[in-house]
């Protein structure tokens, strides 16, 4: 999950790195409702509220899950149906990613 906001000046997305899984955790991490951030594209300095952030999907874990499923399928090929179940590994990563980003976007702070 990547947290991003849109710059008012150049209309491009900027990303914020954090370990928080929801807005309340982000509020505890930052300590205030608003944060000051400089746009990485145009350099415009803006003050944003935490509720203006939104979570984007990060597909790197899905790609890692696909690579893991290919490796496991290679080793379990002789077992038949067990090797076809390894296709659910990237699906599991994709569902978890969607749940986390949806939960972040649904919650708001005052």
Secondary structure as a PSIPRED ss2 file (coil, helix, strand):
# PSIPRED VFORMAT (PSIPRED V4.0)

   1 X C   1.000  0.000  0.000
   2 X E   0.000  0.000  1.000
   3 X E   0.000  0.000  1.000
   4 X E   0.000  0.000  1.000
   5 X E   0.000  0.000  1.000
   6 X E   0.000  0.000  1.000
   7 X C   1.000  0.000  0.000
   8 X C   1.000  0.000  0.000
   9 X C   1.000  0.000  0.000
  10 X C   1.000  0.000  0.000
  11 X C   1.000  0.000  0.000
  12 X C   1.000  0.000  0.000
  13 X E   0.000  0.000  1.000
  14 X E   0.000  0.000  1.000
  15 X E   0.000  0.000  1.000
  16 X E   0.000  0.000  1.000
  17 X C   1.000  0.000  0.000
  18 X C   1.000  0.000  0.000
  19 X C   1.000  0.000  0.000
  20 X C   1.000  0.000  0.000
  21 X C   1.000  0.000  0.000
  22 X C   1.000  0.000  0.000
  23 X H   0.000  1.000  0.000
  24 X H   0.000  1.000  0.000
  25 X H   0.000  1.000  0.000
  26 X H   0.000  1.000  0.000
  27 X H   0.000  1.000  0.000
  28 X H   0.000  1.000  0.000
  29 X H   0.000  1.000  0.000
  30 X H   0.000  1.000  0.000
  31 X C   1.000  0.000  0.000
  32 X C   1.000  0.000  0.000
  33 X C   1.000  0.000  0.000
  34 X E   0.000  0.000  1.000
  35 X E   0.000  0.000  1.000
  36 X E   0.000  0.000  1.000
  37 X E   0.000  0.000  1.000
  38 X E   0.000  0.000  1.000
  39 X C   1.000  0.000  0.000
  40 X C   1.000  0.000  0.000
  41 X C   1.000  0.000  0.000
  42 X C   1.000  0.000  0.000
  43 X C   1.000  0.000  0.000
  44 X C   1.000  0.000  0.000
  45 X E   0.000  0.000  1.000
  46 X E   0.000  0.000  1.000
  47 X E   0.000  0.000  1.000
  48 X E   0.000  0.000  1.000
  49 X E   0.000  0.000  1.000
  50 X H   0.000  1.000  0.000
  51 X H   0.000  1.000  0.000
  52 X H   0.000  1.000  0.000
  53 X C   1.000  0.000  0.000
  54 X E   0.000  0.000  1.000
  55 X E   0.000  0.000  1.000
  56 X E   0.000  0.000  1.000
  57 X C   1.000  0.000  0.000
  58 X C   1.000  0.000  0.000
  59 X C   1.000  0.000  0.000
  60 X H   0.000  1.000  0.000
  61 X H   0.000  1.000  0.000
  62 X H   0.000  1.000  0.000
  63 X H   0.000  1.000  0.000
  64 X H   0.000  1.000  0.000
  65 X H   0.000  1.000  0.000
  66 X H   0.000  1.000  0.000
  67 X H   0.000  1.000  0.000
  68 X H   0.000  1.000  0.000
  69 X H   0.000  1.000  0.000
  70 X H   0.000  1.000  0.000
  71 X H   0.000  1.000  0.000
  72 X H   0.000  1.000  0.000
  73 X H   0.000  1.000  0.000
  74 X H   0.000  1.000  0.000
  75 X H   0.000  1.000  0.000
  76 X C   1.000  0.000  0.000
  77 X H   0.000  1.000  0.000
  78 X H   0.000  1.000  0.000
  79 X H   0.000  1.000  0.000
  80 X C   1.000  0.000  0.000
  81 X H   0.000  1.000  0.000
  82 X H   0.000  1.000  0.000
  83 X H   0.000  1.000  0.000
  84 X H   0.000  1.000  0.000
  85 X H   0.000  1.000  0.000
  86 X C   1.000  0.000  0.000
  87 X C   1.000  0.000  0.000
  88 X H   0.000  1.000  0.000
  89 X H   0.000  1.000  0.000
  90 X H   0.000  1.000  0.000
  91 X H   0.000  1.000  0.000
  92 X H   0.000  1.000  0.000
  93 X H   0.000  1.000  0.000
  94 X H   0.000  1.000  0.000
  95 X H   0.000  1.000  0.000
  96 X H   0.000  1.000  0.000
  97 X H   0.000  1.000  0.000
  98 X H   0.000  1.000  0.000
  99 X H   0.000  1.000  0.000
 100 X H   0.000  1.000  0.000
 101 X H   0.000  1.000  0.000
 102 X H   0.000  1.000  0.000
 103 X H   0.000  1.000  0.000
 104 X H   0.000  1.000  0.000
 105 X H   0.000  1.000  0.000
 106 X H   0.000  1.000  0.000
 107 X C   1.000  0.000  0.000
 108 X C   1.000  0.000  0.000
 109 X C   1.000  0.000  0.000
 110 X C   1.000  0.000  0.000
